[in-house]
Amino acid sequence: MTEVRISLVGYGVVGHGVVEVLERKRQLMGEIGLDLTLVSVTDHTGTYLAPDGVVAKDILDHRTLEGVANSDMAAREVFGSIDCDLVVEVTPTNIVHGQPGLGHMVDALSMGKHVVTSNKGPLVVDYRRLKDLARKNDVALKFEATVGGTMPLISLIERTLVGNTILGIRGIFNGTCNYILTRMAEEKYPYNHALTEAQELGYAEADPSYDVEGVDTAGKVAILANSIFDMDVKYGDVEVTGITGITPESLILAHKRGYAVKLIGEVPALTVKPMLVPLGSPLAVGSTLNAAAIYTDLSGTITVTGLGAGRIETASAILSDIVSIYRGNHVDAQRS
Amino acid sequence: MTEVRISLVGYGVVGHGVVEVLERKRQLMGEIGLDLTLVSVTDHTGTYLAPDGVVAKDILDHRTLEGVANSDMAAREVFGSIDCDLVVEVTPTNIVHGQPGLGHMVDALSMGKHVVTSNKGPLVVDYRRLKDLARKNDVALKFEATVGGTMPLISLIERTLVGNTILGIRGIFNGTCNYILTRMAEEKYPYNHALTEAQELGYAEADPSYDVEGVDTAGKVAILANSIFDMDVKYGDVEVTGITGITPESLILAHKRGYAVKLIGEVPALTVKPMLVPLGSPLAVGSTLNAAAIYTDLSGTITVTGLGAGRIETASAILSDIVSIYRGNHVDAQRS
């Protein structure tokens, strides 16, 4: 049995999901030889230390750690003072400066701890530096959850399509945009009406610009370019057009001619824009789904579809990354 | 560098693909630390032995090994007399008695050699025995290419969705049926007309019953039930309805109401039958595509789509299985 001591940084929606999933999957993990123990949780209000393992029910009902924290240590102090092997970083994304996640990741990797994250910001802002730090300290940096949520994409390419050369990836990486475009096409709603519906259902934020202007998708394109295509891309290198200018009339016309309109991110082309995809083709999926078509030299086109977000779904992608580190799938280590 | 000495048994369409792909990917495999050397090729006419490695161009232009073989050894004698670590079994499928593949696999596993195959027959007829033999001899039995060709399904579940409990799988596992149903819906063709077109294009056999009666799909359902759900299922345990009774009128009516009709195999339900799937949902893909929706407890529904057949595509799935054995992904070994 391999013991893995985990520090969690960030205790929002995804953080709660991670605590819940680690608890639910304790037995299954034991069956594959992994004893995953959550030894600390840190948010902006403080740290909850539990060297023998966090008991999920003691903290899950609390929205933040306020009143639960038994220490005022910040993440860096936690990594330096307690016995932990791996850091799960799930603080909020900022794609301009990457903080506070970037600092947490630099600290953790420098101290020889594996990092698993759902936080896009640090990877968009400073991917190369983080990857080099991981290599230098012989630890893993895993981020499946940053692109397409629970939809397996990076791991699918690294582990399952390993004999292939990847020629390109084209995908729907934002569930909010997909929902709005789907409803505009189905119900002939104008853009603003579909957006309001998405907001009422919790699929879109009060300020939706991050999603509908294509910013979120562009961040994912940058991460794929850096990780799969070994490029050195920042957010500003991606050419972006959002969905705010699309009319229901154009969607209806496209549908009549056998096409759906989707907001598509493309690598290595580094573009985000509304594109026509043939109805009945694997990218023509509706609702809040994400999808990615992977173009390969041997296997043709492989498409994968799944939910792009969700508390438990994102935590599941994080769990899968953790398992892969300890089951010999750590690509960098293997390749060296 | 790990040297892997490979014996290939079966030299039809897929066998040729394997020879070609091993040659094309020699350098890439070297970069990940694998020296894959093909040391023998056997078909019903004899064996071509090349202890220093088969040179692809020496045999690729020959449809069989007749006139090329330098030995009359059968597969079993080859395994017993030459230095090889892994057998790729790609003889034609027979889902009644599983031969000759079943004998080849039993021999190879008993002699302590890993087996990678695209041959459904042996796995439908005697899965339990083969898996036990592999376990007893501490070798791997890998068969991604048997279900959905190049579409990653078994490996996706074993490697990427590892934290999940798999609740069920529902999929399109036969490209011939999907092509026929797609053309009937698109062009309002009657069944026989669409079948003839598929035969002319090489998508359907002269005797199409194996595909259109659902036999092929049922074999794949049995393999998934045995491998993913740990059941003990034979072909006869699957309830099967094919597509020969479907009319274009029913497809058009379904389309008007927002559905496509697909031949769907389902596990653990053990059924194969035409079913309605909503247009715009991930299983509503056309042409010769295969697709599988994987229902999980944590990640929701993940759907994967790809080409179900093809020489290079199938060989690519075989290569991916080979790599997984030597990169620590051998699940049985890891779990013990």
HADDOCK unambig.tbl for C-alpha pairs under 7 A between the chains (distance, minus, plus):
assign (segid A and resid 32 and name CA) (segid B and resid 335 and name CA) 5.30 0.50 0.50
assign (segid A and resid 33 and name CA) (segid B and resid 335 and name CA) 6.96 0.50 0.50
assign (segid A and resid 150 and name CA) (segid B and resid 299 and name CA) 5.73 0.50 0.50
assign (segid A and resid 151 and name CA) (segid B and resid 302 and name CA) 6.57 0.50 0.50
assign (segid A and resid 152 and name CA) (segid B and resid 160 and name CA) 6.91 0.50 0.50
assign (segid A and resid 155 and name CA) (segid B and resid 160 and name CA) 6.36 0.50 0.50
assign (segid A and resid 156 and name CA) (segid B and resid 156 and name CA) 6.78 0.50 0.50
assign (segid A and resid 156 and name CA) (segid B and resid 160 and name CA) 6.73 0.50 0.50
assign (segid A and resid 160 and name CA) (segid B and resid 152 and name CA) 6.91 0.50 0.50
assign (segid A and resid 160 and name CA) (segid B and resid 155 and name CA) 6.35 0.50 0.50
assign (segid A and resid 160 and name CA) (segid B and resid 156 and name CA) 6.72 0.50 0.50
assign (segid A and resid 160 and name CA) (segid B and resid 320 and name CA) 6.31 0.50 0.50
assign (segid A and resid 161 and name CA) (segid B and resid 320 and name CA) 6.43 0.50 0.50
assign (segid A and resid 162 and name CA) (segid B and resid 320 and name CA) 6.15 0.50 0.50
assign (segid A and resid 163 and name CA) (segid B and resid 316 and name CA) 6.84 0.50 0.50
assign (segid A and resid 163 and name CA) (segid B and resid 319 and name CA) 6.39 0.50 0.50
assign (segid A and resid 163 and name CA) (segid B and resid 320 and name CA) 5.79 0.50 0.50
assign (segid A and resid 280 and name CA) (segid B and resid 284 and name CA) 5.95 0.50 0.50
assign (segid A and resid 280 and name CA) (segid B and resid 285 and name CA) 4.70 0.50 0.50
assign (segid A and resid 280 and name CA) (segid B and resid 286 and name CA) 5.47 0.50 0.50
assign (segid A and resid 281 and name CA) (segid B and resid 285 and name CA) 5.35 0.50 0.50
assign (segid A and resid 281 and name CA) (segid B and resid 286 and name CA) 6.50 0.50 0.50
assign (segid A and resid 282 and name CA) (segid B and resid 282 and name CA) 6.50 0.50 0.50
assign (segid A and resid 282 and name CA) (segid B and resid 285 and name CA) 5.83 0.50 0.50
assign (segid A and resid 282 and name CA) (segid B and resid 305 and name CA) 6.94 0.50 0.50
assign (segid A and resid 284 and name CA) (segid B and resid 280 and name CA) 5.95 0.50 0.50
assign (segid A and resid 285 and name CA) (segid B and resid 280 and name CA) 4.69 0.50 0.50
assign (segid A and resid 285 and name CA) (segid B and resid 281 and name CA) 5.36 0.50 0.50
assign (segid A and resid 285 and name CA) (segid B and resid 282 and name CA) 5.81 0.50 0.50
assign (segid A and resid 286 and name CA) (segid B and resid 280 and name CA) 5.44 0.50 0.50
assign (segid A and resid 286 and name CA) (segid B and resid 281 and name CA) 6.48 0.50 0.50
assign (segid A and resid 298 and name CA) (segid B and resid 312 and name CA) 5.96 0.50 0.50
assign (segid A and resid 298 and name CA) (segid B and resid 313 and name CA) 5.58 0.50 0.50
assign (segid A and resid 298 and name CA) (segid B and resid 316 and name CA) 5.89 0.50 0.50
assign (segid A and resid 299 and name CA) (segid B and resid 150 and name CA) 5.73 0.50 0.50
assign (segid A and resid 299 and name CA) (segid B and resid 313 and name CA) 4.51 0.50 0.50
assign (segid A and resid 299 and name CA) (segid B and resid 316 and name CA) 6.06 0.50 0.50
assign (segid A and resid 300 and name CA) (segid B and resid 313 and name CA) 6.79 0.50 0.50
assign (segid A and resid 301 and name CA) (segid B and resid 306 and name CA) 6.08 0.50 0.50
assign (segid A and resid 302 and name CA) (segid B and resid 151 and name CA) 6.56 0.50 0.50
assign (segid A and resid 302 and name CA) (segid B and resid 305 and name CA) 5.66 0.50 0.50
assign (segid A and resid 302 and name CA) (segid B and resid 306 and name CA) 4.70 0.50 0.50
assign (segid A and resid 303 and name CA) (segid B and resid 304 and name CA) 5.58 0.50 0.50
assign (segid A and resid 303 and name CA) (segid B and resid 305 and name CA) 4.92 0.50 0.50
assign (segid A and resid 303 and name CA) (segid B and resid 306 and name CA) 6.43 0.50 0.50
assign (segid A and resid 304 and name CA) (segid B and resid 303 and name CA) 5.59 0.50 0.50
assign (segid A and resid 304 and name CA) (segid B and resid 304 and name CA) 4.38 0.50 0.50
assign (segid A and resid 304 and name CA) (segid B and resid 305 and name CA) 6.30 0.50 0.50
assign (segid A and resid 305 and name CA) (segid B and resid 282 and name CA) 6.92 0.50 0.50
assign (segid A and resid 305 and name CA) (segid B and resid 302 and name CA) 5.67 0.50 0.50
assign (segid A and resid 305 and name CA) (segid B and resid 303 and name CA) 4.92 0.50 0.50
assign (segid A and resid 305 and name CA) (segid B and resid 304 and name CA) 6.30 0.50 0.50
assign (segid A and resid 306 and name CA) (segid B and resid 301 and name CA) 6.08 0.50 0.50
assign (segid A and resid 306 and name CA) (segid B and resid 302 and name CA) 4.70 0.50 0.50
assign (segid A and resid 306 and name CA) (segid B and resid 303 and name CA) 6.42 0.50 0.50
assign (segid A and resid 312 and name CA) (segid B and resid 298 and name CA) 6.00 0.50 0.50
assign (segid A and resid 313 and name CA) (segid B and resid 298 and name CA) 5.60 0.50 0.50
assign (segid A and resid 313 and name CA) (segid B and resid 299 and name CA) 4.53 0.50 0.50
assign (segid A and resid 313 and name CA) (segid B and resid 300 and name CA) 6.82 0.50 0.50
assign (segid A and resid 316 and name CA) (segid B and resid 163 and name CA) 6.85 0.50 0.50
assign (segid A and resid 316 and name CA) (segid B and resid 298 and name CA) 5.88 0.50 0.50
assign (segid A and resid 316 and name CA) (segid B and resid 299 and name CA) 6.07 0.50 0.50
assign (segid A and resid 319 and name CA) (segid B and resid 163 and name CA) 6.42 0.50 0.50
assign (segid A and resid 320 and name CA) (segid B and resid 160 and name CA) 6.32 0.50 0.50
assign (segid A and resid 320 and name CA) (segid B and resid 161 and name CA) 6.45 0.50 0.50
assign (segid A and resid 320 and name CA) (segid B and resid 162 and name CA) 6.18 0.50 0.50
assign (segid A and resid 320 and name CA) (segid B and resid 163 and name CA) 5.80 0.50 0.50
assign (segid A and resid 327 and name CA) (segid B and resid 328 and name CA) 6.89 0.50 0.50
assign (segid A and resid 328 and name CA) (segid B and resid 327 and name CA) 6.87 0.50 0.50
assign (segid A and resid 328 and name CA) (segid B and resid 328 and name CA) 5.39 0.50 0.50
assign (segid A and resid 335 and name CA) (segid B and resid 32 and name CA) 5.29 0.50 0.50
assign (segid A and resid 335 and name CA) (segid B and resid 33 and name CA) 6.97 0.50 0.50
